[in-house]
C-alpha cells in the first residue's frame, strides 16, 4: 500500500486486517489542508490470485469557518436602533454548513433555522440578522454584544466550529444636516452674505468629517470663514471677500459623520443669489423727447431687475404730477411693463403739449439685507403731436393699371407739411424692399413735396405691386399717423382673340359678310370703345351699324352695311382694340387675316329622265349631272336626295357618283307606277 507517497507492507506498516477490513493508522497526524492519496497495490488471495489495484484520495480539514467583515463595525455605531447586523462567513475546506449559523445578541442565541430575520446570502457569503424582523430593538447608546458562529461540513469526525464576537453602540444613524438660513434659492442684497447649517448628532459629530464646497472651492471646519459650534451643532460660513452683484453662491457636497462612522443622509446642496443693484427703468413709449399722435396717449415703460426681481407693490409713478400705483385704475402690469391709459383718467392734451412722467419709487425683492431701491426718480417727457405730414399717391393711384416701359416707370407720392419734411425719416417700401432717400432709386423734392421712386429693375407683366410709405416725419418730429399703403398692377400685353368665325383659311360662299371674334384682355381688361373691324380696309368701329359687342364677343354683320362677298373675291379682315390702362399708353391689338370666296357652288341638271318626260321603264336609276362651276371637286359625302318626300344621304338611294363624268345615280328604291 502507498499512502501519501510512502509505500508500506502489511508486516512493516501500521496496518491492521480484521474481518475483511484493512485499517491504516498514520504514525504522524496529518495536517490541515492535506490531500491524502491512497494506492492499494497488492493483496493476492490464498491461491495467489492478484488484486486489481485501486486508488482514491481524501482531504484534511481541521480549520473552522472564517467569520469577518462585521457590520456595524466593531466599536462603531449602528445606523438605527433596529439595525441590520451582518458578517461574512467562509470555509475553504469542506465548506460551510449554513444550517449551523447562529447569531448571538447580548447572550441570546438566534439560530438561522428557527429565527425570523436571520438569512444567508450565498452570492455574498454573508449572514444578516434583521433586528426589526427578529423583534430586536436597542436603546440609544446601548452597547450591543454580537457573536456569529458556524461550523464546516466534513464527512468524517466532528465539524470544526468557528465563533467571532464584537460589539457596537446603538445609534440612530448619521448626523442631521439641515440648512437654517437663508432659505435655498434666496435672493440677498448682502455683499457679505453667508449661511448657517445645523450639523448635530446625539452620539456626537466627527468634526474632522465636515466638508463642503462653495462655488467649487472645498472647505472644512479649519478653513478661514468657517466656524463650527459643537455645543449647538451649528456651522457658520462668511465669505473672506465681498460678493459682487449677480454672483451665485452654490453650496454642495455638505456632509458629516458621527463618531461611530455613520454618514449623514445624502449631501446638502443649495443656492443663494446676490443682487446689489436697484431696478432699472427703460423702454419708454412714447420715447424720451419723442412724440405721441394721440391727445390721450397710452404711456408705457419697463421696470426690471435682473436679480431678485421688482416688488410690484413698491412701484410709484406720476403723470403731470398725479401719483399712481399698480393698483390704480387704468394701469396694467405684465412682463415688467407698466402701461398707463391717460384717457381713462380724462387726460386730454393739446397738440404740442409736453407731458412729464416720473417713476418715483421701485424696490427689488431681496429677502436679506435692505432691498435695493431706485436712488432717484427717473423722469422723461414727450410731446403730443396730432398733425404729422399729409401723404397721398400721385401716380399711379391706388388700384390703377400701368403699362409704362422701363424709361417711364415711376411711383410718385405727395408728402406735405407746413413745417417741412425731415428727409431722413422717409422709409419707402415697394414689393417688400425698403428704400431711403440715400438709395439711387428714391429722391425727394423739398420744393414740391414729391417723393419720386424709379425702379432699377423694370417691372414685370401681370404683377401686383404693394407700395408702403412706412414713415415720414416733419421737422418737428411729427410722424405719420399710420403708414400709407396701396397697390397698383402692371399689364404690358395687348388684348388677344380667343376664336374667329368663320375659321381662318376656309373658302366662303358669296353672301353678305359676317364675322365673329372672341376678344379678351387678362390684365387691365378690354376698353370696348376702342374696338374696330376692318373689311377690306374700311374700318367699322364700336357702335357703328353692323358692329355689336356682347359676352367678350365682337360680331360684324354685312347685312346692315351692304358689304357682300362675291365669287372669287378676296376678303381681308382686321381687328383692333386696346386694354383699359390707367397710366401710360394702352396696349393695342392689331391682327388681320384673309378669306377667298368661291362661286355659288355645284349645279345639278337632270339627265334621265328629263323633267316632265314619260318613262316606260319600271325599274330605272335617276341620273343627274352635278358639277361645280369653278371646277372645284364635288364633296360627294355631302349629297342629300329627296324622293317622294323621303330624304336620304347615303346608299342605296345615292347609288353612285361618277366623279369623272360628274354624274350622280339615284336609286328610287321602288318601281315606277
C-alpha positions as CSV (number, residue, x, y, z in Angstrom):
1,X,0.0,0.0,0.0
2,X,1.2,3.5,-0.8
3,X,-0.2,6.3,1.3
4,X,0.7,10.0,0.7
5,X,3.6,8.8,-1.4
6,X,5.0,6.3,1.1
7,X,4.9,2.6,0.4
8,X,4.0,0.3,3.2
9,X,3.7,-3.6,3.6
10,X,1.5,-5.3,6.0
11,X,4.3,-6.5,8.1
12,X,6.2,-3.3,8.2
13,X,3.4,-0.7,8.0
14,X,0.9,0.4,10.6
15,X,-1.9,-1.7,9.2
16,X,-4.4,-4.0,10.8
17,X,-6.6,-6.5,8.9
18,X,-9.6,-8.0,10.5
19,X,-13.0,-9.2,9.2
20,X,-12.0,-8.3,5.7
21,X,-11.3,-4.7,6.8
22,X,-7.8,-3.3,6.3
23,X,-7.1,-0.3,8.6
24,X,-4.2,2.1,8.2
25,X,-3.2,4.4,11.1
26,X,-0.6,7.1,10.3
27,X,2.3,7.3,12.5
28,X,2.2,11.1,12.4
29,X,-1.1,13.0,12.3
30,X,-2.0,14.6,9.0
31,X,-2.1,18.4,8.8
32,X,-4.9,20.8,7.9
33,X,-5.3,21.2,4.1
34,X,-3.5,17.9,3.2
35,X,-4.7,15.9,0.3
36,X,-4.1,12.1,1.0
37,X,-3.8,9.8,-2.0
38,X,-4.1,6.0,-1.2
39,X,-2.9,3.3,-3.6
40,X,-3.7,-0.4,-2.8
41,X,-1.0,-2.0,-4.9
42,X,-1.2,-5.7,-4.0
43,X,-3.3,-8.2,-2.0
44,X,-3.4,-11.7,-3.5
45,X,-5.8,-14.3,-2.3
46,X,-4.7,-17.7,-0.7
47,X,-4.4,-19.1,-4.2
48,X,-2.1,-16.3,-5.3
49,X,-4.6,-14.5,-7.5
50,X,-3.6,-10.9,-7.7
51,X,-5.8,-7.8,-6.6
52,X,-6.9,-5.3,-9.1
53,X,-5.0,-2.2,-7.9
54,X,-7.2,0.7,-6.7
55,X,-6.5,4.4,-5.9
56,X,-8.5,7.1,-4.1
57,X,-7.9,10.4,-2.2
58,X,-9.4,12.4,0.7
59,X,-8.8,15.8,2.3
60,X,-7.9,17.0,5.7
61,X,-10.0,20.0,7.1
62,X,-9.2,21.0,10.7
63,X,-9.9,24.7,10.4
64,X,-13.2,26.2,11.4
65,X,-15.0,28.7,9.1
66,X,-13.6,32.2,8.8
67,X,-16.0,34.9,10.2
68,X,-15.1,38.5,9.3
69,X,-16.2,41.9,7.9
70,X,-18.6,42.8,10.7
71,X,-21.4,45.3,10.4
72,X,-22.0,47.5,12.3
73,X,-18.2,47.6,12.7
74,X,-16.5,46.6,16.0
75,X,-16.7,49.6,18.3
76,X,-18.7,51.6,15.8
77,X,-22.3,52.8,15.8
78,X,-25.4,51.4,14.2
79,X,-27.4,53.3,11.6
80,X,-30.6,52.8,13.6
81,X,-31.9,51.2,16.8
82,X,-33.1,48.1,15.0
83,X,-30.2,47.7,12.5
84,X,-29.1,45.0,10.2
85,X,-26.3,43.0,11.8
86,X,-24.1,41.0,9.4
87,X,-20.8,39.1,8.9
88,X,-19.2,37.3,6.1
89,X,-18.6,33.6,6.7
90,X,-16.4,31.4,4.5
91,X,-14.8,27.9,4.7
92,X,-12.2,27.0,2.2
93,X,-12.2,23.3,3.1
94,X,-15.2,21.1,3.5
95,X,-17.5,24.1,3.0
96,X,-19.9,25.9,5.3
97,X,-22.9,24.2,6.8
98,X,-25.3,27.2,6.5
99,X,-27.8,25.5,8.7
100,X,-25.4,25.8,11.6
101,X,-25.2,29.6,11.6
102,X,-26.2,31.2,15.0
103,X,-26.3,34.9,15.8
104,X,-25.9,35.6,19.5
105,X,-27.1,39.1,20.6
106,X,-26.3,40.1,24.2
107,X,-26.1,36.4,25.1
108,X,-29.3,35.3,23.4
109,X,-28.9,32.8,20.5
110,X,-30.8,33.2,17.2
111,X,-30.3,30.0,15.1
112,X,-30.8,30.5,11.4
113,X,-33.2,27.6,11.1
114,X,-35.6,29.0,13.7
115,X,-35.1,32.7,13.6
116,X,-37.2,35.1,11.5
117,X,-35.0,37.7,10.1
118,X,-31.7,35.8,10.0
119,X,-30.9,34.9,6.4
120,X,-27.9,33.7,4.3
121,X,-26.8,35.4,1.0
122,X,-24.8,32.7,-0.9
123,X,-23.6,35.1,-3.6
124,X,-22.1,37.5,-0.9
125,X,-21.3,34.7,1.6
126,X,-23.0,36.9,4.2
127,X,-25.2,36.1,7.2
128,X,-27.5,39.0,8.1
129,X,-29.8,39.5,11.1
130,X,-32.6,41.9,10.5
131,X,-33.2,43.1,14.1
132,X,-36.6,44.7,13.1
133,X,-37.9,41.4,11.7
134,X,-36.4,39.5,14.7
135,X,-38.2,41.8,17.1
136,X,-35.0,43.3,18.4
137,X,-34.6,47.0,19.3
138,X,-32.0,48.8,21.3
139,X,-31.9,52.0,23.3
140,X,-29.8,54.9,22.1
141,X,-26.3,54.5,23.4
142,X,-26.6,50.8,24.3
143,X,-23.6,48.6,23.9
144,X,-24.6,45.5,21.8
145,X,-22.6,42.3,22.1
146,X,-22.7,40.2,19.0
147,X,-21.4,36.7,18.2
148,X,-21.7,34.8,15.0
149,X,-20.9,31.0,15.0
150,X,-21.0,28.3,12.3
151,X,-19.3,25.0,11.6
152,X,-18.0,23.4,8.4
153,X,-19.3,20.3,6.7
154,X,-16.8,17.4,6.9
155,X,-17.6,13.8,6.0
156,X,-15.7,12.2,9.0
157,X,-15.2,13.3,12.5
158,X,-16.8,16.3,14.2
159,X,-17.1,19.6,12.3
160,X,-14.9,22.5,13.1
161,X,-16.8,25.2,14.9
162,X,-15.9,28.9,14.3
163,X,-17.1,31.8,16.5
164,X,-16.3,35.5,16.3
165,X,-17.6,38.3,18.6
166,X,-17.7,42.0,18.6
167,X,-19.7,44.9,19.9
168,X,-21.2,48.2,18.7
169,X,-23.1,51.2,20.1
170,X,-26.8,51.5,19.2
171,X,-27.2,54.8,17.3
172,X,-30.0,56.4,15.3
173,X,-27.8,57.0,12.1
174,X,-25.6,59.8,10.9
175,X,-25.8,63.4,11.9
176,X,-28.7,65.6,11.0
177,X,-27.6,68.2,8.4
178,X,-30.1,70.9,7.5
179,X,-29.9,74.5,6.2
180,X,-31.0,77.0,8.8
181,X,-30.6,80.3,6.9
182,X,-31.1,81.6,4.4
183,X,-33.6,79.5,2.5
184,X,-32.3,77.8,-0.6
185,X,-32.7,79.9,-3.7
186,X,-32.9,83.1,-1.6
187,X,-32.1,86.4,-3.1
188,X,-29.8,88.6,-1.0
189,X,-28.7,92.2,-1.1
190,X,-25.8,91.5,1.3
191,X,-22.4,91.8,-0.1
192,X,-21.1,89.6,2.9
193,X,-23.8,87.0,2.6
194,X,-23.0,83.8,4.4
195,X,-25.1,80.8,5.6
196,X,-25.8,78.7,8.7
197,X,-26.2,74.9,8.7
198,X,-27.2,72.6,11.6
199,X,-25.0,69.6,12.0
200,X,-25.9,67.6,15.1
201,X,-25.9,64.1,16.4
202,X,-26.9,62.8,19.8
203,X,-23.9,60.5,19.9
204,X,-21.5,63.2,18.7
205,X,-20.3,64.6,15.4
206,X,-16.9,63.7,14.0
207,X,-15.9,67.3,13.3
208,X,-13.0,66.3,11.1
209,X,-15.5,64.7,8.7
210,X,-17.4,68.0,8.0
211,X,-16.7,69.1,4.4
212,X,-18.4,71.2,1.8
213,X,-17.8,73.2,-1.3
214,X,-18.7,76.9,-2.2
215,X,-18.6,77.5,-5.9
216,X,-16.3,74.6,-6.3
217,X,-13.8,75.5,-3.6
218,X,-13.5,72.9,-0.8
219,X,-13.9,73.9,2.8
220,X,-13.7,72.2,6.2
221,X,-14.0,73.4,9.9
222,X,-10.4,74.6,9.8
223,X,-11.0,76.8,6.7
224,X,-11.0,80.6,7.1
225,X,-14.5,81.9,7.3
226,X,-15.9,78.6,8.7
227,X,-17.0,78.3,12.4
228,X,-18.5,75.1,13.9
229,X,-20.1,75.3,17.4
230,X,-20.2,71.7,18.6
231,X,-22.4,72.5,21.6
232,X,-25.2,73.8,19.4
233,X,-24.4,71.8,16.3
234,X,-24.1,75.0,14.2
235,X,-21.9,75.6,11.2
236,X,-21.5,79.2,10.0
237,X,-19.8,80.4,6.8
238,X,-18.9,84.0,6.0
239,X,-17.0,84.9,2.7
240,X,-13.5,86.3,3.0
241,X,-14.2,88.7,0.1
242,X,-17.4,90.6,-0.6
243,X,-19.7,89.3,-3.2
244,X,-20.4,91.2,-6.4
245,X,-23.7,91.9,-8.0
246,X,-25.0,89.0,-9.9
247,X,-22.9,86.4,-8.1
248,X,-24.5,83.0,-7.4
249,X,-23.4,81.2,-4.2
250,X,-23.6,77.4,-4.9
251,X,-23.0,75.2,-1.9
252,X,-22.8,71.5,-2.4
253,X,-21.4,68.2,-1.1
254,X,-22.0,69.2,2.5
255,X,-22.0,66.1,4.7
256,X,-20.7,64.8,8.0
257,X,-20.5,61.6,10.0
258,X,-20.9,60.8,13.7
259,X,-18.2,59.4,16.0
260,X,-19.4,55.9,15.1
261,X,-18.7,56.5,11.4
262,X,-22.4,56.9,10.3
263,X,-22.6,59.4,7.5
264,X,-25.4,61.9,7.2
265,X,-28.2,61.1,4.7
266,X,-27.0,62.4,1.3
267,X,-25.4,65.7,0.5
268,X,-26.8,69.1,1.3
269,X,-26.9,71.4,-1.7
270,X,-28.4,74.9,-2.1
271,X,-28.1,78.3,-3.9
272,X,-28.1,81.9,-2.8
273,X,-28.4,84.7,-5.4
274,X,-26.6,88.1,-4.8
275,X,-28.4,91.2,-6.0
276,X,-26.7,94.5,-5.1
277,X,-28.2,96.7,-7.9
278,X,-31.5,98.6,-7.9
279,X,-34.2,98.1,-10.5
280,X,-33.7,100.0,-13.8
281,X,-36.3,101.9,-15.8
282,X,-36.3,101.9,-19.6
283,X,-38.4,101.1,-22.7
284,X,-40.2,104.5,-22.6
285,X,-43.2,104.8,-25.0
286,X,-43.6,107.4,-26.2
287,X,-39.8,107.7,-26.2
288,X,-37.9,110.4,-24.3
289,X,-38.4,113.7,-26.1
290,X,-40.5,111.8,-28.6
291,X,-44.0,112.4,-29.9
292,X,-47.4,110.9,-29.4
293,X,-50.1,111.2,-32.1
294,X,-52.8,110.7,-29.6
295,X,-54.3,113.5,-27.5
296,X,-54.9,110.9,-24.7
297,X,-51.8,108.8,-25.1
298,X,-51.1,105.4,-23.7
299,X,-47.9,105.6,-21.8
300,X,-45.7,102.5,-21.1
301,X,-42.3,101.9,-19.6
302,X,-40.4,98.9,-18.2
303,X,-39.1,98.5,-14.6
304,X,-36.9,95.4,-14.4
305,X,-34.4,93.9,-12.0
306,X,-32.0,91.2,-13.2
307,X,-31.5,89.8,-9.8
308,X,-34.3,89.4,-7.3
309,X,-37.0,91.0,-9.4
310,X,-39.1,94.0,-8.8
311,X,-41.5,94.2,-5.9
312,X,-44.7,95.4,-7.7
313,X,-46.2,96.9,-4.6
314,X,-43.3,99.3,-4.3
315,X,-43.8,100.9,-7.7
316,X,-44.9,104.6,-7.8
317,X,-45.0,106.9,-10.8
318,X,-46.5,110.3,-11.7
319,X,-48.0,111.7,-14.9
320,X,-48.1,115.5,-14.9
321,X,-47.7,115.4,-11.1
322,X,-50.6,112.9,-10.5
323,X,-49.4,109.9,-8.4
324,X,-50.3,106.4,-9.5
325,X,-49.5,102.8,-8.3
326,X,-50.1,99.4,-10.0
327,X,-53.4,99.3,-8.1
328,X,-54.6,102.5,-9.7
329,X,-57.4,102.3,-12.4
330,X,-56.1,102.4,-15.9
331,X,-52.8,100.8,-15.0
332,X,-51.8,97.4,-16.4
333,X,-48.7,95.4,-15.4
334,X,-47.3,92.4,-17.2
335,X,-43.8,91.1,-18.1
336,X,-42.1,94.0,-16.2
337,X,-44.0,96.5,-18.4
338,X,-46.3,99.2,-16.9
339,X,-49.0,100.6,-19.2
340,X,-51.0,103.7,-18.2
341,X,-54.1,104.8,-20.1
342,X,-54.3,108.6,-19.7
343,X,-57.7,108.7,-21.3
344,X,-59.1,106.5,-18.5
345,X,-58.4,109.4,-16.2
346,X,-59.8,112.0,-18.6
347,X,-56.4,113.4,-19.5
348,X,-56.6,115.2,-22.9
349,X,-53.6,117.1,-24.2
350,X,-53.5,119.7,-26.9
351,X,-51.3,119.4,-30.0
352,X,-47.8,120.5,-28.9
353,X,-48.3,119.9,-25.2
354,X,-45.3,118.4,-23.2
355,X,-46.2,115.5,-21.0
356,X,-43.9,114.8,-18.0
357,X,-43.7,111.3,-16.5
358,X,-41.6,110.2,-13.4
359,X,-41.0,106.9,-11.7
360,X,-40.5,108.0,-8.1
361,X,-40.1,104.6,-6.4
362,X,-39.3,101.0,-7.2
363,X,-37.6,98.4,-4.9
364,X,-36.4,94.9,-5.7
365,X,-37.4,91.8,-3.7
366,X,-34.2,91.0,-1.9
367,X,-35.1,88.9,1.1
368,X,-31.9,89.5,3.0
369,X,-30.4,92.9,4.0
370,X,-32.1,96.1,2.8
371,X,-33.7,95.7,-0.6
372,X,-32.2,97.8,-3.4
373,X,-34.3,100.9,-4.3
374,X,-34.1,103.5,-7.1
375,X,-31.7,106.1,-5.8
376,X,-33.5,108.9,-7.5
377,X,-36.7,109.5,-9.5
378,X,-36.4,108.6,-13.2
379,X,-38.2,111.3,-15.3
380,X,-38.8,111.9,-19.0
381,X,-41.1,113.8,-21.3
382,X,-42.7,113.6,-24.6
383,X,-44.7,115.9,-26.9
384,X,-48.3,115.4,-28.1
385,X,-48.5,115.8,-31.9
386,X,-51.5,115.0,-33.9
387,X,-50.5,116.9,-37.1
388,X,-48.0,114.8,-39.0
389,X,-47.4,115.1,-42.7
390,X,-50.2,114.6,-45.1
391,X,-49.5,112.0,-47.8
392,X,-51.3,110.8,-51.0
393,X,-50.3,108.8,-54.1
394,X,-49.9,110.9,-57.2
395,X,-49.1,108.2,-59.8
396,X,-50.0,105.5,-60.1
397,X,-53.1,105.9,-57.9
398,X,-54.3,103.0,-55.8
399,X,-55.7,100.2,-57.9
400,X,-54.5,101.6,-61.2
401,X,-53.2,99.6,-64.2
402,X,-49.7,100.6,-65.5
403,X,-48.2,99.8,-68.9
404,X,-45.2,102.2,-68.9
405,X,-42.0,101.0,-70.4
406,X,-38.9,100.9,-68.3
407,X,-38.0,104.6,-69.1
408,X,-41.4,105.8,-67.9
409,X,-41.9,103.6,-64.9
410,X,-42.2,105.8,-61.8
411,X,-44.1,106.0,-58.4
412,X,-44.7,109.5,-57.0
413,X,-46.2,110.3,-53.6
414,X,-47.1,113.7,-52.3
415,X,-45.7,114.4,-48.8
416,X,-46.9,117.8,-47.5
417,X,-46.3,119.5,-44.1
418,X,-46.1,123.3,-43.4
419,X,-43.1,122.6,-41.1
420,X,-41.1,120.9,-43.9
421,X,-40.2,117.3,-44.2
422,X,-37.2,115.6,-42.4
423,X,-36.0,113.6,-45.3
424,X,-34.0,111.2,-43.1
425,X,-37.3,109.9,-41.7
426,X,-38.6,108.7,-45.1
427,X,-38.9,105.0,-45.4
428,X,-40.4,103.8,-48.7
429,X,-41.2,100.1,-49.3
430,X,-42.3,98.6,-52.7
431,X,-42.6,94.9,-53.4
432,X,-41.2,94.2,-49.8
433,X,-38.0,96.1,-50.5
434,X,-37.2,99.1,-48.2
435,X,-35.6,102.3,-49.5
436,X,-34.5,105.6,-48.0
437,X,-33.6,108.7,-50.0
438,X,-30.0,107.7,-49.9
439,X,-30.8,105.0,-52.4
440,X,-30.3,105.7,-56.1
441,X,-33.9,104.7,-56.8
442,X,-35.5,107.2,-54.4
443,X,-35.4,111.0,-54.3
444,X,-37.4,113.8,-52.6
445,X,-38.1,117.3,-53.9
446,X,-38.4,119.6,-50.9
447,X,-39.8,122.4,-53.1
448,X,-42.8,120.3,-54.4
449,X,-43.0,117.8,-51.6
450,X,-42.9,115.0,-54.2
451,X,-41.3,111.6,-53.4
452,X,-40.1,110.0,-56.7
453,X,-39.2,106.3,-57.0
454,X,-37.8,104.8,-60.2
455,X,-37.1,101.1,-60.2
456,X,-33.6,99.9,-61.1
457,X,-35.1,96.7,-62.5
458,X,-38.1,97.1,-64.8
459,X,-41.4,95.9,-63.6
460,X,-42.8,92.7,-64.9
461,X,-46.1,92.0,-66.7
462,X,-49.0,90.8,-64.7
463,X,-47.6,91.7,-61.2
464,X,-49.3,93.3,-58.2
465,X,-47.0,95.9,-56.5
466,X,-47.6,96.9,-52.9
467,X,-46.5,100.4,-52.1
468,X,-45.9,101.4,-48.5
469,X,-44.8,104.8,-47.3
470,X,-43.8,103.4,-43.9
471,X,-42.6,106.6,-42.3
472,X,-42.1,110.3,-43.0
473,X,-41.8,112.9,-40.3
474,X,-41.7,116.7,-40.3
475,X,-39.0,118.9,-39.0
476,X,-40.8,119.0,-35.6
477,X,-40.6,115.2,-35.3
478,X,-44.2,114.6,-36.1
479,X,-44.6,111.3,-37.9
480,X,-47.3,109.7,-40.0
481,X,-50.5,108.8,-38.1
482,X,-50.3,105.5,-40.0
483,X,-48.3,104.1,-42.9
484,X,-49.7,104.8,-46.4
485,X,-50.4,101.5,-48.1
486,X,-51.8,100.9,-51.6
487,X,-51.4,98.7,-54.7
488,X,-51.1,99.0,-58.4
489,X,-50.9,96.5,-61.2
490,X,-48.9,96.0,-64.4
491,X,-50.1,95.0,-67.9
492,X,-47.7,95.1,-70.8
493,X,-49.6,92.8,-73.2
494,X,-52.4,93.7,-75.6
495,X,-55.8,92.0,-75.8
496,X,-56.0,88.8,-77.7
497,X,-58.5,86.8,-79.8
498,X,-59.9,83.6,-78.3
499,X,-61.6,82.4,-81.5
500,X,-62.6,83.5,-85.0
501,X,-65.6,82.5,-87.2
502,X,-65.6,81.6,-90.0
503,X,-62.5,79.8,-89.3
504,X,-59.4,81.3,-90.9
505,X,-58.4,79.6,-94.1
506,X,-61.7,78.1,-95.3
507,X,-63.4,79.2,-98.5
508,X,-66.5,81.3,-98.2
509,X,-69.6,81.3,-100.4
510,X,-70.8,84.5,-101.9
511,X,-73.1,86.2,-99.3
512,X,-73.3,89.2,-97.1
513,X,-70.1,89.3,-95.0
514,X,-70.4,88.0,-91.4
515,X,-67.6,87.7,-88.9
516,X,-67.5,86.8,-85.2
517,X,-64.4,87.0,-82.9
518,X,-63.8,86.5,-79.2
519,X,-61.6,89.1,-77.6
520,X,-60.2,89.3,-74.0
521,X,-57.5,91.0,-72.0
522,X,-56.3,89.2,-68.9
523,X,-54.8,92.2,-67.3
524,X,-56.4,95.6,-67.2
525,X,-59.4,94.4,-69.1
526,X,-60.6,95.4,-72.6
527,X,-61.6,99.0,-73.4
528,X,-64.6,98.1,-75.6
529,X,-64.8,101.6,-77.0
530,X,-61.5,101.0,-78.9
531,X,-62.8,98.0,-80.8
532,X,-62.9,98.1,-84.6
533,X,-63.1,95.7,-87.5
534,X,-61.8,96.4,-91.0
535,X,-63.5,95.0,-94.1
536,X,-61.1,95.2,-97.0
537,X,-59.5,98.3,-95.5
538,X,-62.8,100.0,-94.4
539,X,-63.0,100.4,-90.6
540,X,-66.2,99.9,-88.7
541,X,-65.9,100.9,-85.1
542,X,-67.6,100.0,-81.8
543,X,-71.2,101.5,-82.0
544,X,-71.2,101.6,-85.8
545,X,-74.0,99.9,-87.8
546,X,-73.3,96.2,-88.2
547,X,-70.9,96.1,-85.2
548,X,-72.1,94.5,-82.0
549,X,-70.3,93.5,-78.7
550,X,-71.5,91.1,-76.1
551,X,-70.0,88.5,-73.8
552,X,-66.5,89.2,-74.9
553,X,-67.5,88.7,-78.5
554,X,-67.4,91.1,-81.5
555,X,-69.8,90.5,-84.4
556,X,-69.9,92.2,-87.7
557,X,-72.9,91.6,-89.9
558,X,-72.7,93.0,-93.5
559,X,-76.5,92.8,-93.9
560,X,-76.6,96.2,-92.1
561,X,-73.9,97.8,-94.3
562,X,-74.4,96.2,-97.6
563,X,-71.0,94.5,-97.5
564,X,-71.3,91.4,-99.7
565,X,-68.8,88.8,-100.7
566,X,-68.9,87.8,-104.4
567,X,-67.5,84.8,-106.2
568,X,-63.7,84.8,-106.4
569,X,-63.4,87.8,-104.1
570,X,-60.6,88.1,-101.6
571,X,-61.7,89.3,-98.2
572,X,-59.2,90.9,-95.7
573,X,-60.4,91.2,-92.1
574,X,-58.5,93.2,-89.5
575,X,-59.3,93.7,-85.8
576,X,-58.1,96.3,-83.4
577,X,-58.7,97.1,-79.7
578,X,-56.9,98.3,-76.6
579,X,-56.9,97.4,-72.9
580,X,-58.1,99.8,-70.2
581,X,-54.8,101.1,-69.0
582,X,-54.7,103.9,-66.4
583,X,-51.1,105.0,-66.6
584,X,-49.1,105.4,-69.9
585,X,-50.4,104.2,-73.3
586,X,-52.8,101.3,-73.7
587,X,-51.6,98.1,-75.3
588,X,-53.1,97.8,-78.7
589,X,-54.1,94.6,-80.6
590,X,-53.9,94.7,-84.4
591,X,-54.4,91.4,-86.2
592,X,-55.5,90.5,-89.8
593,X,-56.4,87.5,-91.9
594,X,-57.9,86.7,-95.3
595,X,-60.7,84.6,-96.9
596,X,-61.2,83.6,-100.5
597,X,-64.8,83.5,-101.9
598,X,-65.9,80.6,-104.1
599,X,-68.8,80.6,-106.7
600,X,-72.4,79.8,-105.9
601,X,-71.4,76.1,-105.5
602,X,-72.3,73.0,-107.6
603,X,-75.1,73.0,-110.2
604,X,-77.4,69.9,-110.7
605,X,-79.0,69.2,-114.1
606,X,-81.3,66.2,-114.8
607,X,-80.1,63.8,-117.4
608,X,-82.5,60.9,-117.2
609,X,-85.4,61.1,-117.1
610,X,-85.8,64.7,-118.1
611,X,-88.2,67.0,-116.3
612,X,-91.8,66.2,-117.4
613,X,-91.0,63.3,-119.7
614,X,-92.9,60.0,-119.8
615,X,-90.9,56.9,-118.8
616,X,-92.0,53.3,-119.6
617,X,-89.1,51.7,-117.7
618,X,-90.5,50.3,-114.4
619,X,-87.0,49.8,-112.8
620,X,-84.6,52.5,-113.6
621,X,-82.0,54.7,-112.0
622,X,-82.4,58.5,-112.0
623,X,-79.3,60.2,-113.4
624,X,-78.3,63.9,-112.7
625,X,-75.3,65.9,-113.8
626,X,-73.7,67.6,-110.7
627,X,-70.7,69.8,-111.3
628,X,-69.1,72.9,-109.7
629,X,-68.9,76.0,-112.0
630,X,-65.4,76.9,-110.8
631,X,-64.2,73.3,-111.3
632,X,-63.9,72.5,-107.6
633,X,-64.2,68.9,-106.8
634,X,-67.5,67.7,-105.5
635,X,-67.7,66.5,-101.9
636,X,-69.9,63.5,-102.6
637,X,-70.4,62.8,-99.0
638,X,-72.5,66.0,-98.8
639,X,-75.3,64.8,-101.1
640,X,-78.9,64.9,-99.8
641,X,-81.6,63.4,-102.1
642,X,-85.4,63.6,-101.5
643,X,-87.5,61.0,-103.3
644,X,-91.3,61.3,-102.8
645,X,-90.8,63.3,-99.6
646,X,-88.1,60.9,-98.2
647,X,-84.6,62.5,-97.7
648,X,-81.6,60.2,-97.9
649,X,-77.9,61.0,-97.6
650,X,-76.3,57.6,-98.5
651,X,-76.5,54.2,-100.2
652,X,-78.7,52.7,-101.6
653,X,-80.7,55.8,-102.5
654,X,-77.5,57.6,-103.5
655,X,-76.3,54.7,-105.7
656,X,-73.2,56.1,-107.3
657,X,-71.4,59.3,-108.1
658,X,-69.2,59.2,-111.2
659,X,-66.5,61.8,-110.5
660,X,-65.0,61.7,-114.0
661,X,-68.4,62.3,-115.7
662,X,-69.9,64.3,-112.8
663,X,-72.9,62.0,-112.9
664,X,-75.0,61.2,-109.8
665,X,-77.0,57.9,-110.0
666,X,-80.1,57.8,-107.7
667,X,-82.0,54.6,-106.9
668,X,-85.6,55.5,-106.1
669,X,-86.0,52.2,-104.3
670,X,-89.4,51.4,-105.8
671,X,-90.9,50.6,-109.2
672,X,-92.3,53.4,-111.1
673,X,-96.0,53.1,-111.5
